[in-house]
Amino acid sequence: MKIGVSGSTGLIGSALTRALNRRDDEVLPLVRRRVSPGERAVSWDPERGTIDRAGLEGADAVIHLAGENVFGRWSPAKKQRIYDSRVKGTRLLCDALAGLQRPPATLLAASAIGYYGDRGDETVTEESAPGEDFLAHVSRDWEAATAPATRAGIRVVNMRIGVVLTTSGGALAKMLPAFRLGLGGPVGSGNQYLSWIVLDDIINAMLHLLNTHNLVGPVNMTAPTPLTNRDFAKTLGKVLGRPAVVTVPAFALRMAFGTAGAAMLQSGQRVLPARLLASGFDFSFKEVEPALRHLLAPPERAR
């Protein structure tokens, strides 16, 4: 297949690109620079609203992952970048795909479990209503921005992605230094639910979605066993052989991330991947302890 990929240099996108290359797919990255003569890539600039529409012709599918990183202090400017990079970027891409002479058959578009807002210990599936906070608002508009592609007859899957576990980056990589020193622990109350998935499983799930033609609309990209932040911290400490009792207080979160960013870190969703499970997807890691032991296992010594 010829597959366009936005965000191809990010944490998920780079792993996805490697997986597609192993399948002998042709990867067509969307890049925010001028494309060199003969280079197989598509130039786009979501901030300026420009995209090389002709370069997308002939793609069998597009996987859209690009968006501003949510980590960092949530200033008003940061929040605007989070919103615009997702909503305006998705609308630009989908308008371009809808205008092609031969649109791709499938668009897998990133979204987030933030769609559900802070739900306490309530179990949510793809059928659950959206939340009301900032990230829920972003996610609703993010998914709505794919409407031009749907109207053009493209099969659109809105991938509501959970916390991706890998030592290569993201939340786990940021936690590890403190936990390895015995200084890790729950965030805030620790009662908020963490809906996680290992990087390999999310890549395999995307490949599954490419080939499961009856899946359309929202799909939760999380493992089937969410757990509280406190239980996650306890399990991570156990795997590392370190105590995990140093609570990160709410005021420290507000100082580091601002009020809105701190609220995000203290909120949670107990998400079940109902549609993935119903479609027959087989997770490599359904429980967090074996997942962490796999991710944190020392590399085998060269013989």
C-alpha angles and dihedrals in degrees: 000000000000105000128185114213127191118195088027094155095051128099095273097027096056092050090046092051091053091050093049091048090053088056089052091245117151108243117209107193121205106225133188096226141063112293115234119236109277094012115135100227141100121237118220138160113196092186092058094035096239129135136165096242093179090058090063094058112115097024113140093202141359127214111199115200105145121125144125114280110255093212116100137055111322103230117167088260092051092051090050091052090049090053100040097044090056105034102033093038092051093046091050092051095044093048088052093048092048090055097053121113088231110021118202117266094232140032118190104194124189120238130155142240084242082088088085096053122212105332104169110213094336112127112233133193134178088282094061122108121255123260129242106235129099098273091045089053091048092049094049092052091041091058093041089056089069091066095101089059092049091049089052090058097257116145103241123197116188105209109208098202123203130200106313113218118213135127089229095078145308127076099333094050089051091051099047102077093057094041092050089055091050090250098111129105146129122329115236111322092349089220095105115106122246115210106196142175131184117245094244091054094051091051091048090047091055091051087049091052091051089058100037100083097180094062111098132160127011120009122178110228100203137109114262095246112065115179138188121275089244092055091046091052091047091050094047090050090049093051091049093043091237134119114258105194104110102112118210102226123224094244091057090052091051091051092050102038107018124244097294095044091048090051089054092053091049095047126080148176129220096216127183121198093225098159095045091051092046090052091057100255112162115214118215089209122029097160124057100224097060088041092055093044089053094047095045099040112125113253115260113263114249111253 
